[in-house]
Amino acid sequence: MRAIDPVIATVIIVAVTIAVAIAVALWMTGLVGGFTGTENLQIVNSYALATTTPGQGWSITLTVKNAGTTTATIDQVFVNGIPYDAITLTSVTGTVTVTNAKVTLTGNLPLTLSPGNSTTIQLFIPLGTSSALSFSSGQQVEIKLHTASGKTYPVQVVLP
């Protein structure tokens, strides 16, 4: 009876080791992928409109979609690097909408957005000087959405 040649035995052992390593790597990738998710906010649409009463300011509308695999929580909105509630001169910690040139709450921060869902955020930017910034027609405004995970999502809007 003949034994297996040592070269063939070595090739078989190496092939089995590589196959097991590939199987373990694929299993670990699936395991880790199940525990980790990513948020990915996409600002689908953004625009600014002058308020219905001339000289009051602008209403900025953002349509935001969570294209990630985990829930995203928007915990702060910045306008030109300044927290939004400092610009509106109120203690508002949420989104606002313009109704008859008055600022009224329509939601609160933090704003939670599940994967695949979208929402509309409306901001009111007052005309002239606030305690934080001065705004005028034709100005480009940078709006950043900040999430609880530490990510920021910027968009540029020009005031009409």
N, C-alpha and C positions, 0 to 999 in steps of 0.2 A: 504494500500500500504506500502511495506517495503522499507527501505533505504538500501544502500550498507553498508556492515559491514566496520567499520573504518580500520581494518587490510587489507582487500581486497583493499580498496581505497588507502591505503598507498603503497601497492605492485604495483598497477597500476601506481601511480604517479612516483615511483622510476624507474619502467621499462621504462616509457616514457622519463624520464630525462636521463637515460643511453643511450637510442636509439638516442635521440637528440644530446647528447655529442659525441657519436661515429660518427654520421653524420657530425657534425661540425669539428671534428678532421680530418676525411678523406678529407673534403673539404679544410681545411687549409693546409694539407700536399700537396695536388695537387696544390694549389695556390702558396705556397712557392716554391715548386719544379719547377714550371714554371719560377720563377724569379731568381733562383739560378742555376748556371751551374758550372761544374768543368773541369779544364784542367787536362789531364793525358798524359804526353809525355812518350812514350815507345821507348827506344833505341833498335830497332829490331836487328840490326847488327852493329858491329864495328870491324874494323881491320886496321892494319898499314902495308904499303908496303914501301920498300926502293925505293928512286927515281931512275929513269932510269940512271942518271949519278952518279956513285959511289962517296961517300964522300959528297954528297949534303944535305941529310937529309931523312925525311920520309913523306909520304902522308898518313894521317889518314882519313878514310871514316866512317861516321856514317849514318845509316839509321834510321830516327826518324819518329814515327807515333803518331798522336794525337788521343788517344783513349778516350778522354773526351767528354763532352757535350757542351763545349764552345771553342771559338777560343783561341789558345795559341800563345803568341808573345815571341819569343826568342830574348832577348835584349843584351845578353853578353855570351861569351864563355870563360871559365877559363881552363887553363892547369896547373896542379899542384898548383892550387890556385892563379895563376897569370893571369891577363886578357890577352887574346890571342893576341891582337894587340901589347902588350909590348914584346912578345916573337918573333914575326916576324920582329921586328925592322922597322916596317913601320907604316904608319897611317891607315892601313887597319882596317876597322870596320865591316868587313863582312867575309864571307867564302871565301876560296881561293882554288885553285887547282894547281897542278904542271904540267906545260907544258914545256917540254925541260929544266927541272930543273930551271925554272923561276917561280916566284910567280905572278899569275895573278888573278884578281878579277873575281868571277863568281856570286856574289850576295852580298847584303848588309844587315846588321843588322839595325833595328830589322827585324826578319824573322817571318812572320805570317803564322800560320798553322791552317787551318779549321778542325773542328771535322771529324774524319774518314780519313783524308788525311795524306800522308807521304811525306817526302822529304829526300834528301841526302845532307849531309854537309861534305865538304872536307876541311881538315886543313893541312897546311905544317909546319912541325917541323924541324928546321935547325939542322944540325950536329954540335956538339961542344958547345961552349959557346956563348950565346947571352947576352944581357944586363940583362936578368932576370934569366935564368936557364942554366944548362949544360945538354945536352942529349947525350946518347950513346946507342949502340945496346944492347939489352937484358934488358933495363930499362923499368919498369912499369910506365906508365903515366896515371894520373887521369884527365879525361876531364869532366867538369861540364857545362851543359847547364842551364843558368839562364833565367827565364821568367819575364815578366813585372809584374806578380802577386806576385813575390817574391819567387817562388819555384825554387829549383835546382834539376837537374836530372844528377847524376854522372854515369860514366862508366870507367872501367879500360882497358887500351890497352897496350900490350907489344910491344916495338919496335923491329923489326926483326934484 
